[in-house]
Amino acid sequence: MTVAGNPVPASLIPYYSVHAIGFQSNFILPAKDLVAFFKYYDEYSAKARPEGRTIVFGFSWTLRIPKPAPAKT
């Protein structure tokens, strides 16, 4: 294996690998321009750092700016 054009043994190159399983759920209300989500996953095999659980939640709300009415001629 080469790094920056120099040969390096593969055993000296860091190995980062994480395996996880989880789910994500989305809740969408188009009439209110609202989106909410929840994500959870649990890592079961981490090679270069501690294993852990991740919980994420959030939402997005779109403010609608009305377009001006066309001028009558």
Gaussian input, Z-matrix of N, CA and C with variables (Angstrom, degrees):
# hf/3-21g

backbone

0 1
 N
 C     1     B1
 C     2     B2     1     A1
 N     3     B3     2     A2     1     D1
 C     4     B4     3     A3     2     D2
 C     5     B5     4     A4     3     D3
 N     6     B6     5     A5     4     D4
 C     7     B7     6     A6     5     D5
 C     8     B8     7     A7     6     D6
 N     9     B9     8     A8     7     D7
 C    10    B10     9     A9     8     D8
 C    11    B11    10    A10     9     D9
 N    12    B12    11    A11    10    D10
 C    13    B13    12    A12    11    D11
 C    14    B14    13    A13    12    D12
 N    15    B15    14    A14    13    D13
 C    16    B16    15    A15    14    D14
 C    17    B17    16    A16    15    D15
 N    18    B18    17    A17    16    D16
 C    19    B19    18    A18    17    D17
 C    20    B20    19    A19    18    D18
 N    21    B21    20    A20    19    D19
 C    22    B22    21    A21    20    D20
 C    23    B23    22    A22    21    D21
 N    24    B24    23    A23    22    D22
 C    25    B25    24    A24    23    D23
 C    26    B26    25    A25    24    D24
 N    27    B27    26    A26    25    D25
 C    28    B28    27    A27    26    D26
 C    29    B29    28    A28    27    D27
 N    30    B30    29    A29    28    D28
 C    31    B31    30    A30    29    D29
 C    32    B32    31    A31    30    D30
 N    33    B33    32    A32    31    D31
 C    34    B34    33    A33    32    D32
 C    35    B35    34    A34    33    D33
 N    36    B36    35    A35    34    D34
 C    37    B37    36    A36    35    D35
 C    38    B38    37    A37    36    D36
 N    39    B39    38    A38    37    D37
 C    40    B40    39    A39    38    D38
 C    41    B41    40    A40    39    D39
 N    42    B42    41    A41    40    D40
 C    43    B43    42    A42    41    D41
 C    44    B44    43    A43    42    D42
 N    45    B45    44    A44    43    D43
 C    46    B46    45    A45    44    D44
 C    47    B47    46    A46    45    D45
 N    48    B48    47    A47    46    D46
 C    49    B49    48    A48    47    D47
 C    50    B50    49    A49    48    D48
 N    51    B51    50    A50    49    D49
 C    52    B52    51    A51    50    D50
 C    53    B53    52    A52    51    D51
 N    54    B54    53    A53    52    D52
 C    55    B55    54    A54    53    D53
 C    56    B56    55    A55    54    D54
 N    57    B57    56    A56    55    D55
 C    58    B58    57    A57    56    D56
 C    59    B59    58    A58    57    D57
 N    60    B60    59    A59    58    D58
 C    61    B61    60    A60    59    D59
 C    62    B62    61    A61    60    D60
 N    63    B63    62    A62    61    D61
 C    64    B64    63    A63    62    D62
 C    65    B65    64    A64    63    D63
 N    66    B66    65    A65    64    D64
 C    67    B67    66    A66    65    D65
 C    68    B68    67    A67    66    D66
 N    69    B69    68    A68    67    D67
 C    70    B70    69    A69    68    D68
 C    71    B71    70    A70    69    D69
 N    72    B72    71    A71    70    D70
 C    73    B73    72    A72    71    D71
 C    74    B74    73    A73    72    D72
 N    75    B75    74    A74    73    D73
 C    76    B76    75    A75    74    D74
 C    77    B77    76    A76    75    D75
 N    78    B78    77    A77    76    D76
 C    79    B79    78    A78    77    D77
 C    80    B80    79    A79    78    D78
 N    81    B81    80    A80    79    D79
 C    82    B82    81    A81    80    D80
 C    83    B83    82    A82    81    D81
 N    84    B84    83    A83    82    D82
 C    85    B85    84    A84    83    D83
 C    86    B86    85    A85    84    D84
 N    87    B87    86    A86    85    D85
 C    88    B88    87    A87    86    D86
 C    89    B89    88    A88    87    D87
 N    90    B90    89    A89    88    D88
 C    91    B91    90    A90    89    D89
 C    92    B92    91    A91    90    D90
 N    93    B93    92    A92    91    D91
 C    94    B94    93    A93    92    D92
 C    95    B95    94    A94    93    D93
 N    96    B96    95    A95    94    D94
 C    97    B97    96    A96    95    D95
 C    98    B98    97    A97    96    D96
 N    99    B99    98    A98    97    D97
 C   100   B100    99    A99    98    D98
 C   101   B101   100   A100    99    D99
 N   102   B102   101   A101   100   D100
 C   103   B103   102   A102   101   D101
 C   104   B104   103   A103   102   D102
 N   105   B105   104   A104   103   D103
 C   106   B106   105   A105   104   D104
 C   107   B107   106   A106   105   D105
 N   108   B108   107   A107   106   D106
 C   109   B109   108   A108   107   D107
 C   110   B110   109   A109   108   D108
 N   111   B111   110   A110   109   D109
 C   112   B112   111   A111   110   D110
 C   113   B113   112   A112   111   D111
 N   114   B114   113   A113   112   D112
 C   115   B115   114   A114   113   D113
 C   116   B116   115   A115   114   D114
 N   117   B117   116   A116   115   D115
 C   118   B118   117   A117   116   D116
 C   119   B119   118   A118   117   D117
 N   120   B120   119   A119   118   D118
 C   121   B121   120   A120   119   D119
 C   122   B122   121   A121   120   D120
 N   123   B123   122   A122   121   D121
 C   124   B124   123   A123   122   D122
 C   125   B125   124   A124   123   D123
 N   126   B126   125   A125   124   D124
 C   127   B127   126   A126   125   D125
 C   128   B128   127   A127   126   D126
 N   129   B129   128   A128   127   D127
 C   130   B130   129   A129   128   D128
 C   131   B131   130   A130   129   D129
 N   132   B132   131   A131   130   D130
 C   133   B133   132   A132   131   D131
 C   134   B134   133   A133   132   D132
 N   135   B135   134   A134   133   D133
 C   136   B136   135   A135   134   D134
 C   137   B137   136   A136   135   D135
 N   138   B138   137   A137   136   D136
 C   139   B139   138   A138   137   D137
 C   140   B140   139   A139   138   D138
 N   141   B141   140   A140   139   D139
 C   142   B142   141   A141   140   D140
 C   143   B143   142   A142   141   D141
 N   144   B144   143   A143   142   D142
 C   145   B145   144   A144   143   D143
 C   146   B146   145   A145   144   D144
 N   147   B147   146   A146   145   D145
 C   148   B148   147   A147   146   D146
 C   149   B149   148   A148   147   D147
 N   150   B150   149   A149   148   D148
 C   151   B151   150   A150   149   D149
 C   152   B152   151   A151   150   D150
 N   153   B153   152   A152   151   D151
 C   154   B154   153   A153   152   D152
 C   155   B155   154   A154   153   D153
 N   156   B156   155   A155   154   D154
 C   157   B157   156   A156   155   D155
 C   158   B158   157   A157   156   D156
 N   159   B159   158   A158   157   D157
 C   160   B160   159   A159   158   D158
 C   161   B161   160   A160   159   D159
 N   162   B162   161   A161   160   D160
 C   163   B163   162   A162   161   D161
 C   164   B164   163   A163   162   D162
 N   165   B165   164   A164   163   D163
 C   166   B166   165   A165   164   D164
 C   167   B167   166   A166   165   D165
 N   168   B168   167   A167   166   D166
 C   169   B169   168   A168   167   D167
 C   170   B170   169   A169   168   D168
 N   171   B171   170   A170   169   D169
 C   172   B172   171   A171   170   D170
 C   173   B173   172   A172   171   D171
 N   174   B174   173   A173   172   D172
 C   175   B175   174   A174   173   D173
 C   176   B176   175   A175   174   D174
 N   177   B177   176   A176   175   D175
 C   178   B178   177   A177   176   D176
 C   179   B179   178   A178   177   D177
 N   180   B180   179   A179   178   D178
 C   181   B181   180   A180   179   D179
 C   182   B182   181   A181   180   D180
 N   183   B183   182   A182   181   D181
 C   184   B184   183   A183   182   D182
 C   185   B185   184   A184   183   D183
 N   186   B186   185   A185   184   D184
 C   187   B187   186   A186   185   D185
 C   188   B188   187   A187   186   D186
 N   189   B189   188   A188   187   D187
 C   190   B190   189   A189   188   D188
 C   191   B191   190   A190   189   D189
 N   192   B192   191   A191   190   D190
 C   193   B193   192   A192   191   D191
 C   194   B194   193   A193   192   D192
 N   195   B195   194   A194   193   D193
 C   196   B196   195   A195   194   D194
 C   197   B197   196   A196   195   D195
 N   198   B198   197   A197   196   D196
 C   199   B199   198   A198   197   D197
 C   200   B200   199   A199   198   D198
 N   201   B201   200   A200   199   D199
 C   202   B202   201   A201   200   D200
 C   203   B203   202   A202   201   D201
 N   204   B204   203   A203   202   D202
 C   205   B205   204   A204   203   D203
 C   206   B206   205   A205   204   D204
 N   207   B207   206   A206   205   D205
 C   208   B208   207   A207   206   D206
 C   209   B209   208   A208   207   D207
 N   210   B210   209   A209   208   D208
 C   211   B211   210   A210   209   D209
 C   212   B212   211   A211   210   D210
 N   213   B213   212   A212   211   D211
 C   214   B214   213   A213   212   D212
 C   215   B215   214   A214   213   D213
 N   216   B216   215   A215   214   D214
 C   217   B217   216   A216   215   D215
 C   218   B218   217   A217   216   D216

   B1=1.4426
   B2=1.5266
   B3=1.3235
   B4=1.4631
   B5=1.5182
   B6=1.3223
   B7=1.4550
   B8=1.5153
   B9=1.3161
   B10=1.4613
   B11=1.5289
   B12=1.3330
   B13=1.4476
   B14=1.5146
   B15=1.3324
   B16=1.4571
   B17=1.5217
   B18=1.3331
   B19=1.4713
   B20=1.5288
   B21=1.3479
   B22=1.4665
   B23=1.5234
   B24=1.3569
   B25=1.4647
   B26=1.5339
   B27=1.3140
   B28=1.4628
   B29=1.5251
   B30=1.3306
   B31=1.4685
   B32=1.5221
   B33=1.3418
   B34=1.4656
   B35=1.5245
   B36=1.3236
   B37=1.4565
   B38=1.5239
   B39=1.3332
   B40=1.4720
   B41=1.5321
   B42=1.3082
   B43=1.4601
   B44=1.5211
   B45=1.3203
   B46=1.4608
   B47=1.5226
   B48=1.3046
   B49=1.4506
   B50=1.5170
   B51=1.3261
   B52=1.4585
   B53=1.5210
   B54=1.3274
   B55=1.4585
   B56=1.5213
   B57=1.3283
   B58=1.4617
   B59=1.5226
   B60=1.3303
   B61=1.4572
   B62=1.5246
   B63=1.3116
   B64=1.4579
   B65=1.5130
   B66=1.3211
   B67=1.4625
   B68=1.5208
   B69=1.3248
   B70=1.4573
   B71=1.5146
   B72=1.3200
   B73=1.4529
   B74=1.5279
   B75=1.3169
   B76=1.4626
   B77=1.5235
   B78=1.3282
   B79=1.4621
   B80=1.5250
   B81=1.3328
   B82=1.4581
   B83=1.5204
   B84=1.3298
   B85=1.4674
   B86=1.5292
   B87=1.3294
   B88=1.4662
   B89=1.5315
   B90=1.3232
   B91=1.4685
   B92=1.5295
   B93=1.3171
   B94=1.4699
   B95=1.5283
   B96=1.3442
   B97=1.4660
   B98=1.5262
   B99=1.3254
   B100=1.4560
   B101=1.5309
   B102=1.3164
   B103=1.4552
   B104=1.5242
   B105=1.3325
   B106=1.4606
   B107=1.5259
   B108=1.3277
   B109=1.4602
   B110=1.5181
   B111=1.3290
   B112=1.4605
   B113=1.5202
   B114=1.3251
   B115=1.4598
   B116=1.5249
   B117=1.3349
   B118=1.4566
   B119=1.5153
   B120=1.3162
   B121=1.4575
   B122=1.5173
   B123=1.3373
   B124=1.4502
   B125=1.5224
   B126=1.3193
   B127=1.4601
   B128=1.5174
   B129=1.3204
   B130=1.4559
   B131=1.5235
   B132=1.3091
   B133=1.4597
   B134=1.5196
   B135=1.3145
   B136=1.4613
   B137=1.5267
   B138=1.3217
   B139=1.4618
   B140=1.5229
   B141=1.3152
   B142=1.4634
   B143=1.5268
   B144=1.3116
   B145=1.4702
   B146=1.5158
   B147=1.3185
   B148=1.4717
   B149=1.5348
   B150=1.3188
   B151=1.4633
   B152=1.5216
   B153=1.3222
   B154=1.4540
   B155=1.5108
   B156=1.3175
   B157=1.4617
   B158=1.5222
   B159=1.3054
   B160=1.4574
   B161=1.5146
   B162=1.3211
   B163=1.4674
   B164=1.5220
   B165=1.3238
   B166=1.4617
   B167=1.5145
   B168=1.3164
   B169=1.4520
   B170=1.5147
   B171=1.3031
   B172=1.4525
   B173=1.5067
   B174=1.3195
   B175=1.4647
   B176=1.5187
   B177=1.3059
   B178=1.4521
   B179=1.5277
   B180=1.3049
   B181=1.4559
   B182=1.5211
   B183=1.3143
   B184=1.4559
   B185=1.5242
   B186=1.3085
   B187=1.4647
   B188=1.5221
   B189=1.2841
   B190=1.4598
   B191=1.5155
   B192=1.3114
   B193=1.4713
   B194=1.5206
   B195=1.3429
   B196=1.4684
   B197=1.5224
   B198=1.3115
   B199=1.4615
   B200=1.5211
   B201=1.3257
   B202=1.4719
   B203=1.5406
   B204=1.2977
   B205=1.4685
   B206=1.5277
   B207=1.3299
   B208=1.4634
   B209=1.5362
   B210=1.3105
   B211=1.4582
   B212=1.5116
   B213=1.3362
   B214=1.4712
   B215=1.5133
   B216=1.3228
   B217=1.4632
   B218=1.4972
   A1=107.82
   A2=116.81
   A3=120.05
   A4=110.10
   A5=114.74
   A6=122.04
   A7=106.79
   A8=117.78
   A9=124.01
   A10=110.75
   A11=116.22
   A12=120.85
   A13=115.00
   A14=117.94
   A15=121.83
   A16=110.31
   A17=117.21
   A18=118.55
   A19=111.19
   A20=115.34
   A21=121.93
   A22=107.51
   A23=117.93
   A24=118.89
   A25=111.09
   A26=116.43
   A27=120.71
   A28=112.19
   A29=117.99
   A30=120.07
   A31=112.65
   A32=118.56
   A33=121.44
   A34=113.14
   A35=117.76
   A36=121.29
   A37=108.75
   A38=117.69
   A39=119.29
   A40=111.52
   A41=114.95
   A42=122.17
   A43=108.08
   A44=116.42
   A45=121.64
   A46=107.98
   A47=116.07
   A48=120.34
   A49=108.78
   A50=116.29
   A51=121.79
   A52=107.64
   A53=116.35
   A54=122.16
   A55=107.49
   A56=115.60
   A57=120.02
   A58=109.05
   A59=114.63
   A60=120.90
   A61=107.32
   A62=116.19
   A63=119.18
   A64=111.13
   A65=115.25
   A66=120.59
   A67=109.82
   A68=114.27
   A69=121.85
   A70=108.07
   A71=115.72
   A72=121.28
   A73=108.57
   A74=116.47
   A75=122.36
   A76=109.67
   A77=115.30
   A78=121.78
   A79=106.61
   A80=116.52
   A81=121.49
   A82=109.71
   A83=116.20
   A84=123.02
   A85=108.08
   A86=118.34
   A87=120.01
   A88=113.40
   A89=117.61
   A90=120.08
   A91=111.74
   A92=117.33
   A93=121.82
   A94=112.20
   A95=117.46
   A96=122.89
   A97=111.43
   A98=116.02
   A99=121.91
   A100=110.44
   A101=116.03
   A102=122.78
   A103=107.39
   A104=117.05
   A105=122.07
   A106=107.85
   A107=116.28
   A108=119.24
   A109=110.43
   A110=113.88
   A111=122.61
   A112=107.50
   A113=116.82
   A114=121.46
   A115=108.97
   A116=116.12
   A117=121.98
   A118=109.01
   A119=117.09
   A120=119.33
   A121=110.74
   A122=114.67
   A123=123.18
   A124=107.91
   A125=116.36
   A126=120.82
   A127=109.09
   A128=116.85
   A129=120.20
   A130=112.45
   A131=118.89
   A132=120.73
   A133=108.89
   A134=116.76
   A135=122.05
   A136=108.05
   A137=116.97
   A138=121.57
   A139=113.27
   A140=119.71
   A141=121.05
   A142=113.67
   A143=117.82
   A144=121.16
   A145=108.97
   A146=118.17
   A147=120.10
   A148=111.58
   A149=115.35
   A150=120.41
   A151=109.20
   A152=116.61
   A153=119.26
   A154=111.92
   A155=114.78
   A156=122.84
   A157=108.27
   A158=115.35
   A159=120.50
   A160=109.00
   A161=115.31
   A162=122.42
   A163=106.71
   A164=115.91
   A165=121.74
   A166=107.98
   A167=116.66
   A168=120.53
   A169=108.67
   A170=115.32
   A171=119.23
   A172=111.31
   A173=113.99
   A174=118.85
   A175=109.12
   A176=113.84
   A177=121.62
   A178=108.24
   A179=115.21
   A180=120.61
   A181=107.55
   A182=116.58
   A183=121.69
   A184=109.83
   A185=115.15
   A186=119.93
   A187=108.38
   A188=115.95
   A189=119.73
   A190=109.48
   A191=116.03
   A192=121.72
   A193=106.23
   A194=116.31
   A195=117.60
   A196=112.25
   A197=114.45
   A198=119.93
   A199=108.83
   A200=116.68
   A201=117.99
   A202=110.39
   A203=114.06
   A204=119.77
   A205=109.13
   A206=117.30
   A207=119.05
   A208=110.56
   A209=115.31
   A210=120.54
   A211=110.14
   A212=115.54
   A213=120.37
   A214=109.36
   A215=115.39
   A216=118.66
   A217=111.66
   D1=144.84
   D2=179.90
   D3=-118.81
   D4=142.44
   D5=174.78
   D6=-126.30
   D7=118.53
   D8=-177.79
   D9=55.67
   D10=35.56
   D11=177.64
   D12=84.58
   D13=-3.28
   D14=179.90
   D15=-103.89
   D16=134.93
   D17=177.91
   D18=-69.78
   D19=133.30
   D20=-179.23
   D21=-135.49
   D22=134.51
   D23=175.67
   D24=-62.59
   D25=139.36
   D26=-177.92
   D27=-60.42
   D28=-25.95
   D29=-179.56
   D30=-69.15
   D31=-15.99
   D32=-179.84
   D33=-92.97
   D34=-7.73
   D35=-179.06
   D36=-87.99
   D37=129.17
   D38=-178.95
   D39=-61.17
   D40=145.42
   D41=-178.30
   D42=-118.58
   D43=111.30
   D44=179.78
   D45=-111.45
   D46=118.78
   D47=179.26
   D48=-147.75
   D49=133.33
   D50=178.13
   D51=-136.39
   D52=131.70
   D53=174.87
   D54=-115.12
   D55=139.96
   D56=-178.13
   D57=-149.23
   D58=162.04
   D59=175.40
   D60=-137.93
   D61=142.08
   D62=-178.38
   D63=-174.25
   D64=-162.19
   D65=-179.29
   D66=-149.53
   D67=163.10
   D68=174.64
   D69=-135.89
   D70=140.75
   D71=178.58
   D72=-127.97
   D73=135.00
   D74=178.74
   D75=-117.66
   D76=142.83
   D77=176.88
   D78=-125.94
   D79=117.90
   D80=-173.49
   D81=-120.23
   D82=127.04
   D83=174.33
   D84=-120.05
   D85=90.71
   D86=-177.02
   D87=-61.98
   D88=-34.69
   D89=-177.71
   D90=-64.99
   D91=-30.52
   D92=-179.94
   D93=-101.32
   D94=2.14
   D95=-177.46
   D96=55.27
   D97=44.40
   D98=-176.08
   D99=-123.31
   D100=136.02
   D101=175.00
   D102=-132.97
   D103=131.49
   D104=176.25
   D105=-129.21
   D106=149.16
   D107=179.22
   D108=-143.70
   D109=157.85
   D110=176.43
   D111=-139.95
   D112=132.12
   D113=-179.24
   D114=-132.71
   D115=137.23
   D116=177.39
   D117=-140.36
   D118=133.47
   D119=169.96
   D120=-147.98
   D121=151.34
   D122=-177.37
   D123=-119.24
   D124=124.82
   D125=179.17
   D126=-83.12
   D127=134.23
   D128=-179.98
   D129=-119.06
   D130=-4.59
   D131=177.42
   D132=-154.87
   D133=101.24
   D134=176.95
   D135=-119.35
   D136=127.05
   D137=-174.70
   D138=-88.88
   D139=-34.56
   D140=-171.11
   D141=-120.61
   D142=11.51
   D143=179.03
   D144=-159.68
   D145=168.07
   D146=179.49
   D147=-66.29
   D148=146.95
   D149=174.20
   D150=-75.11
   D151=154.93
   D152=179.78
   D153=-162.99
   D154=-175.98
   D155=176.68
   D156=-117.12
   D157=145.88
   D158=178.90
   D159=-123.00
   D160=130.66
   D161=175.57
   D162=-126.52
   D163=124.38
   D164=-179.10
   D165=-131.51
   D166=137.07
   D167=172.06
   D168=-143.32
   D169=154.60
   D170=-179.17
   D171=-172.49
   D172=176.07
   D173=178.30
   D174=-151.87
   D175=162.69
   D176=177.41
   D177=-138.74
   D178=133.71
   D179=178.37
   D180=-128.56
   D181=126.94
   D182=-177.66
   D183=-97.93
   D184=124.53
   D185=174.54
   D186=-85.59
   D187=122.49
   D188=178.84
   D189=-88.81
   D190=125.70
   D191=175.22
   D192=-102.82
   D193=111.79
   D194=-176.59
   D195=-65.21
   D196=142.98
   D197=176.27
   D198=-77.77
   D199=142.62
   D200=178.19
   D201=-66.62
   D202=146.40
   D203=179.14
   D204=-67.47
   D205=141.49
   D206=178.34
   D207=-64.17
   D208=145.13
   D209=179.99
   D210=-69.80
   D211=137.98
   D212=177.60
   D213=-81.39
   D214=140.27
   D215=-179.47
   D216=-112.64

